[in-house]
Amino acid sequence: MQVLFDDGEYRELQQAARRQGLTLAEWVRQALRAARRTQPGDGADHKLAVVRAAAAHAFPTADIDAMLAEIERGYAS
């Protein structure tokens, strides 16, 4: 990743890192991790929509023992 800053801003970032006893690279990594943690995840509405979409499908199903037997027969052939 490459991020470009003007000279003044770059110096300010270096100083901020030095004040914390960090390299600029480590300071940036920590700042980005902190920013990522504050970002909201998918909301409940999105999760419910996914579950509803999955539940709308009518996939063929069978008794678990019958399904496992079919799988084993497929391996044997």
Backbone bond lengths (Angstrom), bond angles and torsions (degrees), N, CA, C in turn:
res aa  C-N    CA-C-N  psi(-1)  N-CA   C-N-CA  omega(-1)  CA-C   N-CA-C  phi
1 M - - - 1.438 - - 1.522 107.37 -
2 Q 1.269 114.84 139.48 1.463 119.80 176.39 1.520 108.00 -127.99
3 V 1.327 115.27 129.41 1.459 121.07 178.47 1.523 107.24 -125.66
4 L 1.300 116.33 128.37 1.458 120.93 -177.26 1.525 110.84 -103.15
5 F 1.329 115.61 134.84 1.457 122.44 176.79 1.522 108.33 -128.34
6 D 1.315 116.89 153.55 1.458 117.57 172.57 1.528 107.74 -72.16
7 D 1.317 116.71 164.00 1.471 121.58 -172.98 1.526 112.85 -56.60
8 G 1.325 117.03 -43.33 1.455 120.07 -178.20 1.520 112.16 -63.98
9 E 1.307 115.94 -44.95 1.461 119.81 -179.47 1.531 110.53 -66.48
10 Y 1.320 116.66 -38.72 1.463 120.96 178.39 1.529 110.62 -60.29
11 R 1.322 116.78 -44.85 1.473 120.62 178.50 1.524 111.28 -62.11
12 E 1.321 116.89 -40.63 1.463 120.43 178.35 1.529 110.97 -63.23
13 L 1.313 116.72 -40.03 1.466 120.15 178.08 1.524 111.17 -66.49
14 Q 1.317 116.52 -41.21 1.470 120.15 176.56 1.531 110.70 -59.89
15 Q 1.311 116.09 -43.29 1.464 120.18 -179.68 1.530 110.89 -64.43
16 A 1.306 116.78 -41.37 1.469 120.82 178.23 1.528 109.90 -60.83
17 A 1.320 116.94 -41.72 1.462 120.99 178.93 1.531 110.73 -65.79
18 R 1.315 116.40 -44.56 1.471 120.55 -179.73 1.523 111.52 -61.09
19 R 1.322 116.78 -39.43 1.464 120.09 179.35 1.531 111.63 -59.40
20 Q 1.305 116.56 -28.26 1.467 120.88 178.81 1.526 112.11 -97.23
21 G 1.326 116.29 3.51 1.462 120.46 179.32 1.519 113.35 71.12
22 L 1.335 116.07 30.03 1.466 121.09 -177.78 1.515 110.61 -118.83
23 T 1.326 114.96 156.61 1.460 118.41 167.88 1.519 107.37 -72.04
24 L 1.300 115.88 160.38 1.464 118.74 177.98 1.523 110.63 -61.60
25 A 1.329 117.20 -39.93 1.465 120.65 -179.84 1.533 110.96 -60.33
26 E 1.347 117.27 -45.47 1.461 120.19 -180.00 1.526 110.68 -67.71
27 W 1.314 117.01 -38.38 1.454 120.63 178.30 1.524 110.07 -60.11
28 V 1.338 116.29 -44.10 1.469 121.47 -179.97 1.526 109.92 -64.85
29 R 1.350 117.58 -44.26 1.467 119.84 178.91 1.526 110.89 -58.22
30 Q 1.330 116.45 -46.13 1.459 119.87 -179.86 1.527 111.58 -63.87
31 A 1.316 116.57 -40.40 1.467 120.13 179.48 1.529 110.88 -64.15
32 L 1.326 116.72 -40.85 1.463 119.73 179.76 1.525 111.18 -69.08
33 R 1.326 117.58 -39.46 1.474 119.95 177.01 1.530 110.57 -62.19
34 A 1.322 116.10 -43.40 1.468 119.76 179.35 1.530 110.40 -62.85
35 A 1.311 116.95 -41.69 1.466 120.39 179.17 1.525 110.84 -64.23
36 R 1.329 116.78 -39.98 1.466 120.53 179.94 1.525 110.83 -64.21
37 R 1.333 117.75 -39.30 1.472 121.18 -179.80 1.523 111.89 -64.29
38 T 1.318 117.91 -27.64 1.461 120.37 -177.90 1.524 112.45 -85.08
39 Q 1.334 117.34 -8.87 1.463 119.99 -179.77 1.517 109.47 -75.51
40 P 1.318 117.44 134.92 1.466 118.91 179.29 1.520 110.51 -69.57
41 G 1.327 115.92 147.42 1.463 121.16 174.51 1.511 109.37 -81.77
42 D 1.313 114.78 -170.13 1.462 118.62 175.44 1.518 108.76 -63.47
43 G 1.282 116.50 135.18 1.457 121.08 -178.48 1.517 112.54 -74.46
44 A 1.312 115.68 170.31 1.457 121.73 -179.51 1.529 111.08 -61.43
45 D 1.324 117.11 -35.67 1.470 119.68 179.93 1.524 111.23 -61.49
46 H 1.323 115.92 -42.40 1.467 119.94 179.41 1.530 110.37 -65.13
47 K 1.323 117.04 -44.64 1.465 120.95 -179.96 1.529 110.90 -61.83
48 L 1.331 116.85 -42.69 1.464 119.78 178.01 1.526 111.86 -64.11
49 A 1.311 116.96 -38.26 1.465 120.47 178.35 1.527 110.74 -63.05
50 V 1.306 117.24 -38.86 1.464 121.01 178.73 1.526 110.37 -65.95
51 V 1.324 116.70 -45.14 1.466 120.37 179.36 1.529 110.21 -63.25
52 R 1.326 116.49 -42.94 1.473 119.29 179.29 1.523 111.60 -63.38
53 A 1.317 117.49 -40.33 1.463 121.04 178.80 1.526 110.43 -63.97
54 A 1.316 117.29 -41.53 1.459 120.57 178.87 1.521 111.14 -66.04
55 A 1.328 116.81 -39.94 1.468 121.11 -178.32 1.520 111.82 -69.85
56 A 1.312 118.38 -20.00 1.463 121.54 -178.13 1.526 112.45 -75.12
57 H 1.328 117.57 -16.42 1.469 120.60 -179.19 1.524 110.35 -77.37
58 A 1.300 115.37 150.20 1.463 121.19 178.30 1.521 108.53 -118.35
59 F 1.298 116.75 75.16 1.455 121.06 -179.90 1.523 109.48 -77.76
60 P 1.332 116.51 147.67 1.471 117.90 177.53 1.531 109.89 -67.56
61 T 1.295 116.27 136.82 1.458 121.00 178.59 1.513 109.17 -133.85
62 A 1.303 114.94 165.47 1.467 121.00 177.48 1.512 107.57 -152.42
63 D 1.298 114.96 177.13 1.448 121.01 173.14 1.526 107.84 -58.89
64 I 1.325 117.95 140.21 1.456 121.39 -175.69 1.523 111.91 -58.62
65 D 1.336 117.98 -38.53 1.469 119.94 179.51 1.523 111.03 -65.46
66 A 1.347 116.90 -38.13 1.469 120.84 178.01 1.526 109.94 -66.38
67 M 1.322 116.74 -41.61 1.468 120.03 179.96 1.532 110.84 -63.93
68 L 1.328 116.74 -44.44 1.465 120.32 179.62 1.525 111.34 -63.43
69 A 1.333 116.37 -38.22 1.467 119.83 177.91 1.525 110.45 -64.29
70 E 1.332 117.47 -41.41 1.468 120.71 177.37 1.524 111.00 -61.89
71 I 1.317 116.34 -41.25 1.468 120.30 179.27 1.527 109.67 -62.75
72 E 1.331 116.90 -46.24 1.465 120.76 179.80 1.527 110.91 -61.32
73 R 1.330 117.45 -40.92 1.466 120.35 177.64 1.526 110.10 -62.19
74 G 1.305 116.75 -37.65 1.463 120.08 178.78 1.524 111.98 -65.50
75 Y 1.323 117.29 -36.74 1.463 120.97 177.11 1.528 111.19 -66.58
76 A 1.328 115.81 -36.49 1.460 120.40 -175.45 1.518 112.11 -73.80
77 S 1.327 118.00 -24.66 1.465 118.41 -176.33 1.489 114.03 -88.17
